[in-house]
Amino acid sequence: MKMLAFLMFVLAVSPATFAQSTADMKDDASTEHGVSDKAMNIAYANLMTVLNEEGKKRLKEAQRAWIAYRDAQAGFDSHHLSGGTMEGLEQIGALNLLTQERTKRLVEDCARFKGMY
């Protein structure tokens, strides 16, 4: 539970609030996504510690599939801005949102599988 609270706090801190130009906003959104990605990697690593070998294998498969889904979904979410200055910002925002959602799921799965094996 402490890990979930920490990860949610980290994910809530948004440097994008202070950006001025589109380029600044994109840079800040990239930084924010980096923080979210690190939190997700921590949650993934924590989950791997509680799984048996079969669970680890299946989690790796699921994570690879999720990455493909995440990238495709973010591309779809930003396609209406194709070629515009906001396309990249929209895509990064979608990547960040999807990453935060995945982190939440990994944390929940860790709690669910902890002590099961």
Order of alpha helices (4+ residues) and beta strands (2+ residues): alpha-alpha-alpha-alpha
